[in-house]
Amino acid sequence: MRDVVAELRSLERFLRIKPLYFDLESMEFVWLDTRLIPFEEVYRRTREYRRVAEAIKGMEIRGAPAIGVSAAFGLALAALESKSSSVEALIEDLEVARRVLASTRPTAFNLFWALDRVMRRAYEEASRGGVDRVVNSVLEEALKIYVEDIKTNVEIGRVGSKLVEDGQAILTHCNTGALATAGFGTALGVVRYAWYEGKRVRVITTETRPLLQGARLNVWELRKEGIPVKLIVDSAVALTLLEGMADLVLVGADRIILTGHTANKIGTLQVALAAKHAGKPFYVVAPTSTIQRSWDPREIVIEVRSSEEVRTVMGKTYLTLEDVDVYNPSFDVTPPELITAFITEVGVVERPFEKNIPLALSSPRH
């Protein structure tokens, strides 16, 4: 545990925005409620894993890497909450917590990856020692996932920055910055790293309806960094690219499979089609923990969310008739033929994806 905490402290310089963390003094999980950004910065705290599940499902915490880290900490809270006096009963409590947390957001693969990783550690330690050992190991594994996410995102930024030239404009869709991760970002992490290197980059962000992650979160993050940002409506993407206002596209991912099919925020497919038509590079930026070892796009579950998200602005003001029928998928799937390359912590993964994505997963650095 001590080594993990020391490594975390060495990464603090990259956490200019700290969206979530585990308070080791109070033994509470803490997160910035992204529903309130950019108008309020409110941190929530809890010692209950069900509250973490509620925060993930209710979009207080969002973004695949952030969801994965938070779920790991949710299991740590479940271990700390458990009153079990035997290892067997503790494992049963953790399995209940795993099911609750897994039911929150079906598309984000990092969620399941993190839960499986923590539970593997719990089972390993259960065969070696008592209750206290298992509880400590679950918390330690969650902290490792947190630290690794920050390190991974910084490395993704370093790798991706090589593809960004001084003076370029980058178009992005949805929030993929610090607020979507443990603290540095994926696609916006590339922008952030390039900016730190002194490159005069600028960002064009979509508003990202219906929850406005671009208009609210991207604008807030980029303003904090001093990075120039222009906001456009989602339907202006094609015109923006065709007019040459953006040089390349960077987006994140909630799930990638071995073929290269990528699930990301609804509207990403339209951005990819527009980029292809305009002849602009379209990069998907994500950690390898987002990659599902599957060859079948039909295994990607698309989450359909509440109709009220579309009928209203953030659940407050109605934009249309209150009873109008609504279809509100939260994600779509971009096929590999529209993707230029994947930017990951183990390098840039180029075509053919069905060969190179598995190679990336077997990289010595992975």
C-alpha positions as CSV (number, residue, x, y, z in Angstrom):
1,M,0.0,0.0,0.0
2,R,2.8,2.4,0.9
3,D,4.4,2.0,-2.5
4,V,1.1,2.8,-4.3
5,V,0.6,6.0,-2.2
6,A,4.2,7.1,-2.9
7,E,3.7,6.6,-6.7
8,L,0.4,8.6,-6.5
9,R,2.2,11.5,-4.9
10,S,4.8,11.5,-7.7
11,L,1.9,12.0,-10.2
12,E,0.2,14.9,-8.3
13,R,1.8,17.5,-10.7
14,F,-0.4,16.1,-13.5
15,L,-3.6,16.5,-11.5
16,R,-4.5,20.1,-12.1
17,I,-8.1,18.9,-12.1
18,K,-8.8,16.2,-9.6
19,P,-12.2,14.6,-10.5
20,L,-12.1,11.7,-8.0
21,Y,-9.9,10.1,-5.3
22,F,-10.0,8.0,-2.2
23,D,-9.5,9.8,1.1
24,L,-7.3,7.4,3.1
25,E,-7.8,9.5,6.3
26,S,-11.6,9.4,6.3
27,M,-11.8,6.2,4.2
28,E,-14.3,7.8,1.9
29,F,-14.6,7.9,-1.9
30,V,-14.7,11.5,-3.2
31,W,-15.8,12.7,-6.6
32,L,-16.6,16.0,-8.4
33,D,-20.3,16.0,-9.5
34,T,-20.0,16.5,-13.2
35,R,-23.8,17.2,-13.5
36,L,-23.2,20.7,-12.0
37,I,-20.2,21.7,-14.1
38,P,-19.5,24.5,-15.3
39,F,-21.6,26.5,-12.9
40,E,-20.8,24.7,-9.6
41,E,-17.9,22.7,-8.4
42,V,-19.3,20.3,-5.8
43,Y,-17.5,17.3,-4.4
44,R,-19.5,14.4,-3.0
45,R,-18.3,11.8,-0.4
46,T,-19.5,8.4,0.6
47,R,-18.5,5.2,2.5
48,E,-21.3,3.2,0.8
49,Y,-20.8,1.3,-2.5
50,R,-24.4,1.7,-3.4
51,R,-24.0,5.4,-3.4
52,V,-21.1,5.0,-5.9
53,A,-23.3,2.9,-8.1
54,E,-26.0,5.6,-7.9
55,A,-23.4,8.3,-8.9
56,I,-22.3,6.3,-11.9
57,K,-25.8,5.5,-13.1
58,G,-26.9,9.1,-12.5
59,M,-24.0,10.6,-14.5
60,E,-22.4,12.3,-11.5
61,I,-19.4,10.3,-12.6
62,R,-19.1,9.6,-16.3
63,G,-16.4,8.6,-18.9
64,A,-15.3,5.0,-19.2
65,P,-12.0,5.2,-17.4
66,A,-13.6,7.2,-14.5
67,I,-16.4,4.7,-14.3
68,G,-13.9,1.9,-14.0
69,V,-11.8,3.5,-11.3
70,S,-14.9,4.5,-9.4
71,A,-16.3,0.9,-9.5
72,A,-13.0,-0.4,-8.2
73,F,-13.3,2.0,-5.3
74,G,-16.9,0.9,-4.9
75,L,-15.7,-2.6,-4.3
76,A,-13.2,-1.3,-1.7
77,L,-16.0,0.4,0.1
78,A,-18.0,-2.8,0.0
79,A,-15.2,-4.6,1.6
80,L,-14.8,-1.9,4.3
81,E,-18.6,-1.9,4.8
82,S,-18.9,-5.7,5.2
83,K,-19.5,-7.0,8.7
84,S,-18.5,-10.5,7.7
85,S,-16.3,-12.5,10.1
86,S,-15.3,-15.1,7.6
87,V,-13.6,-14.8,4.2
88,E,-16.4,-16.8,2.5
89,A,-19.0,-14.3,3.7
90,L,-16.9,-11.4,2.7
91,I,-16.5,-12.7,-0.8
92,E,-20.3,-13.1,-1.0
93,D,-20.7,-9.5,0.0
94,L,-18.2,-8.4,-2.7
95,E,-20.1,-10.5,-5.3
96,V,-23.3,-8.7,-4.4
97,A,-21.5,-5.4,-4.7
98,R,-20.0,-6.4,-8.0
99,R,-23.4,-7.2,-9.4
100,V,-24.9,-3.8,-8.3
101,L,-22.0,-1.9,-9.7
102,A,-21.9,-3.9,-13.0
103,S,-25.6,-3.0,-13.6
104,T,-25.0,0.8,-13.8
105,R,-23.6,1.4,-17.3
106,P,-23.7,-1.5,-19.8
107,T,-21.5,0.0,-22.5
108,A,-18.4,1.2,-20.6
109,F,-16.0,-1.8,-20.8
110,N,-13.6,-0.3,-18.2
111,L,-16.4,-0.9,-15.6
112,F,-16.3,-4.7,-16.1
113,W,-12.5,-4.8,-16.5
114,A,-12.0,-3.0,-13.2
115,L,-14.6,-5.1,-11.3
116,D,-13.1,-8.3,-12.6
117,R,-9.5,-7.2,-11.8
118,V,-10.4,-6.3,-8.2
119,M,-12.4,-9.5,-7.6
120,R,-9.5,-11.6,-9.0
121,R,-7.3,-10.0,-6.4
122,A,-9.9,-10.7,-3.7
123,Y,-10.1,-14.4,-4.6
124,E,-6.3,-14.7,-4.6
125,E,-6.0,-13.2,-1.2
126,A,-8.9,-15.2,0.2
127,S,-7.0,-18.4,-0.5
128,R,-4.0,-17.1,1.5
129,G,-5.3,-15.3,4.6
130,G,-8.1,-13.8,6.6
131,V,-10.7,-11.1,6.3
132,D,-8.4,-8.2,7.0
133,R,-6.0,-9.4,4.3
134,V,-8.7,-9.5,1.7
135,V,-10.1,-6.1,2.7
136,N,-6.7,-4.5,2.5
137,S,-5.9,-6.1,-0.8
138,V,-9.2,-4.9,-2.4
139,L,-8.4,-1.3,-1.4
140,E,-4.8,-1.6,-2.6
141,E,-5.9,-3.0,-6.0
142,A,-8.4,-0.1,-6.4
143,L,-5.7,2.4,-5.6
144,K,-3.4,0.7,-8.1
145,I,-6.1,1.0,-10.8
146,Y,-6.4,4.7,-9.9
147,V,-2.7,5.3,-10.1
148,E,-2.3,3.3,-13.3
149,D,-5.1,5.3,-15.0
150,I,-3.3,8.5,-14.4
151,K,0.0,7.1,-15.6
152,T,-1.6,5.6,-18.6
153,N,-3.4,8.8,-19.6
154,V,-0.2,10.8,-19.3
155,E,1.6,8.3,-21.5
156,I,-1.3,8.4,-24.0
157,G,-0.9,12.1,-24.1
158,R,2.8,11.8,-24.8
159,V,2.2,9.3,-27.6
160,G,-0.7,11.2,-29.2
161,S,1.1,14.6,-29.0
162,K,3.5,13.4,-31.7
163,L,0.6,13.4,-34.1
164,V,-0.4,17.0,-33.3
165,E,1.5,19.8,-35.0
166,D,2.0,23.3,-33.7
167,G,-0.9,25.6,-34.6
168,Q,-3.4,22.8,-35.4
169,A,-7.1,22.9,-34.6
170,I,-8.5,19.7,-33.1
171,L,-12.2,18.8,-33.3
172,T,-13.5,16.6,-30.5
173,H,-16.9,15.1,-29.4
174,C,-18.0,14.5,-25.8
175,N,-15.7,15.0,-22.8
176,T,-12.5,12.9,-22.7
177,G,-10.5,15.0,-20.3
178,A,-9.7,14.9,-16.7
179,L,-13.4,14.6,-15.8
180,A,-13.7,11.4,-17.7
181,T,-10.7,9.7,-16.1
182,A,-8.8,9.6,-12.9
183,G,-7.4,13.0,-13.7
184,F,-5.5,13.7,-17.0
185,G,-7.7,12.6,-19.9
186,T,-7.5,10.6,-23.1
187,A,-8.4,12.6,-26.2
188,L,-8.2,15.9,-24.3
189,G,-5.2,14.4,-22.5
190,V,-3.4,14.5,-25.9
191,V,-4.5,18.1,-26.3
192,R,-3.3,18.9,-22.8
193,Y,0.1,17.2,-23.3
194,A,0.6,19.0,-26.6
195,W,-0.2,22.3,-24.9
196,Y,2.3,21.6,-22.1
197,E,4.9,21.0,-24.8
198,G,4.3,24.5,-26.0
199,K,2.3,23.7,-29.1
200,R,-0.2,26.4,-30.0
201,V,-3.2,24.1,-30.4
202,R,-6.9,25.0,-30.2
203,V,-10.0,22.9,-29.8
204,I,-13.4,22.9,-31.5
205,T,-15.8,20.9,-29.4
206,T,-19.3,19.8,-30.1
207,E,-22.0,20.6,-27.5
208,T,-22.7,16.8,-27.3
209,R,-26.5,16.6,-26.8
210,P,-28.4,15.7,-24.8
211,L,-26.3,16.0,-21.7
212,L,-24.0,18.7,-23.2
213,Q,-20.7,17.1,-22.1
214,G,-18.8,19.3,-24.7
215,A,-20.6,22.5,-23.9
216,R,-20.3,22.1,-20.1
217,L,-17.3,19.9,-19.4
218,N,-14.9,20.5,-22.3
219,V,-15.3,24.2,-22.2
220,W,-14.8,24.2,-18.4
221,E,-11.7,22.1,-18.6
222,L,-10.1,23.9,-21.5
223,R,-10.8,27.3,-20.0
224,K,-9.0,26.2,-16.8
225,E,-5.9,25.2,-18.8
226,G,-6.1,28.4,-21.0
227,I,-6.4,26.4,-24.1
228,P,-8.4,28.2,-26.9
229,V,-11.8,26.5,-27.4
230,K,-14.7,27.1,-29.8
231,L,-18.1,25.6,-29.2
232,I,-20.3,24.3,-32.1
233,V,-23.6,22.6,-32.3
234,D,-23.5,18.9,-33.1
235,S,-25.0,19.4,-36.5
236,A,-22.2,21.8,-37.5
237,V,-19.5,19.1,-37.6
238,A,-19.6,18.3,-41.3
239,L,-19.5,21.9,-42.3
240,T,-16.7,22.7,-39.9
241,L,-14.6,19.9,-41.3
242,L,-15.4,20.7,-44.9
243,E,-14.5,24.4,-44.4
244,G,-11.1,23.3,-43.1
245,M,-11.6,24.8,-39.6
246,A,-10.2,21.6,-38.0
247,D,-7.1,19.7,-39.0
248,L,-7.9,16.4,-37.2
249,V,-10.4,14.7,-35.0
250,L,-9.7,13.1,-31.6
251,V,-12.4,11.2,-29.7
252,G,-12.5,8.7,-26.8
253,A,-14.0,5.3,-26.5
254,D,-16.2,3.4,-24.1
255,R,-15.6,0.0,-25.7
256,I,-13.3,-1.2,-28.4
257,I,-13.2,-4.8,-29.8
258,L,-10.4,-6.6,-31.6
259,T,-11.8,-5.8,-35.0
260,G,-11.5,-2.0,-34.3
261,H,-15.3,-1.4,-33.9
262,T,-15.6,1.3,-31.3
263,A,-18.5,2.3,-29.1
264,N,-18.4,6.0,-28.1
265,K,-20.8,8.8,-27.3
266,I,-23.8,9.0,-29.6
267,G,-22.9,11.2,-32.6
268,T,-19.4,9.8,-32.9
269,L,-20.3,7.8,-36.0
270,Q,-21.6,11.0,-37.7
271,V,-18.3,12.8,-36.8
272,A,-16.3,9.9,-38.3
273,L,-18.4,9.9,-41.5
274,A,-17.9,13.6,-41.8
275,A,-14.1,13.3,-41.2
276,K,-13.9,10.6,-43.9
277,H,-15.7,12.7,-46.4
278,A,-13.6,15.8,-45.6
279,G,-10.3,13.8,-45.7
280,K,-9.4,14.5,-42.1
281,P,-7.6,12.1,-39.8
282,F,-10.0,10.5,-37.2
283,Y,-8.2,9.1,-34.1
284,V,-9.7,7.1,-31.3
285,V,-7.8,7.7,-28.0
286,A,-8.2,5.2,-25.2
287,P,-6.3,3.0,-22.8
288,T,-6.0,-0.7,-23.6
289,S,-8.3,-1.4,-20.6
290,T,-11.1,-0.2,-22.9
291,I,-10.5,-3.1,-25.3
292,Q,-12.8,-6.1,-25.0
293,R,-11.3,-9.3,-26.2
294,S,-14.1,-10.0,-28.7
295,W,-14.4,-10.2,-32.4
296,D,-18.1,-9.7,-32.6
297,P,-19.6,-6.2,-32.8
298,R,-23.0,-7.6,-31.8
299,E,-21.6,-8.1,-28.3
300,I,-21.4,-4.4,-27.8
301,V,-24.4,-3.4,-25.7
302,I,-25.8,0.1,-26.5
303,E,-27.2,1.8,-23.4
304,V,-30.6,3.6,-24.0
305,R,-31.2,6.3,-21.5
306,S,-34.2,8.3,-20.2
307,S,-36.5,10.1,-22.6
308,E,-36.4,13.1,-20.2
309,E,-32.7,13.7,-21.1
310,V,-33.9,14.6,-24.6
311,R,-37.2,16.3,-23.8
312,T,-35.5,18.7,-21.3
313,V,-32.3,20.6,-20.7
314,M,-30.5,18.7,-17.9
315,G,-33.9,17.6,-16.5
316,K,-35.1,21.2,-15.9
317,T,-36.6,23.1,-18.8
318,Y,-38.8,21.3,-21.4
319,L,-37.8,21.8,-25.1
320,T,-40.7,20.0,-26.6
321,L,-44.1,18.4,-25.7
322,E,-43.8,16.4,-22.4
323,D,-45.3,13.3,-23.9
324,V,-43.5,13.1,-27.3
325,D,-42.0,9.7,-28.1
326,V,-38.2,9.7,-27.8
327,Y,-35.3,7.4,-28.7
328,N,-32.2,8.2,-26.6
329,P,-29.3,5.8,-27.3
330,S,-26.2,7.0,-25.3
331,F,-23.7,5.5,-27.7
332,D,-23.1,4.4,-31.3
333,V,-20.6,2.1,-32.9
334,T,-18.0,3.5,-35.4
335,P,-16.7,0.8,-37.8
336,P,-12.9,0.4,-38.3
337,E,-12.9,1.6,-41.9
338,L,-13.7,5.1,-40.6
339,I,-10.9,5.1,-38.0
340,T,-7.4,6.3,-39.0
341,A,-5.7,4.8,-35.9
342,F,-6.0,4.2,-32.2
343,I,-3.8,6.1,-29.7
344,T,-3.0,4.0,-26.6
345,E,-0.5,3.9,-23.8
346,V,1.5,1.2,-25.8
347,G,1.7,3.3,-28.9
348,V,-0.3,4.2,-32.0
349,V,-2.2,1.2,-33.3
350,E,-2.5,1.3,-37.1
351,R,-4.2,-0.9,-39.7
352,P,-4.8,-3.8,-40.0
353,F,-6.6,-3.5,-36.7
354,E,-7.6,-7.1,-36.4
355,K,-3.8,-7.9,-36.3
356,N,-2.4,-4.9,-34.5
357,I,-4.9,-4.5,-31.7
358,P,-4.2,-8.0,-30.3
359,L,-0.5,-7.3,-30.7
360,A,-1.0,-4.1,-28.6
361,L,-2.6,-6.1,-25.9
362,S,0.4,-8.5,-25.8
363,S,2.9,-5.6,-25.7
364,P,5.6,-5.9,-23.0
365,R,4.4,-2.5,-21.7
366,H,0.9,-3.7,-21.4
